[in-house]
Amino acid sequence: MIDLKDIRIVKKIWALLETVADPEVPVLSIIDLGIVRDVQLQEEEVEIFITPTYSGCPAIDAINMNIRMVFFRKWFF
């Protein structure tokens, strides 16, 4: 059975990810660039799957940190 609460949470997560700007091209979000592949809920944990725009992307660490920061600022975990 699909839990509607989980669907709402996943939608909220995608909306928050839409606010994370790419550090190299700040007018685009990581959603716009296709960096976020999937969001999954596993009981009490959120798992966000990302792929850099190219192999060896130097901004991937900054993107990971920016994702964490948006959740610390806007979400209560």
Number of C-alpha atoms within 10 A of each C-alpha: 3 6 7 9 9 14 12 11 14 17 13 13 17 16 12 15 20 15 15 21 19 20 16 11 10 10 9 15 18 23 18 13 13 12 18 18 10 12 16 14 13 9 7 6 9 14 10 16 11 17 14 17 13 9 8 8 10 12 14 19 11 13 20 13 11 18 18 12 13 14 14 11 8 9 11 6 8
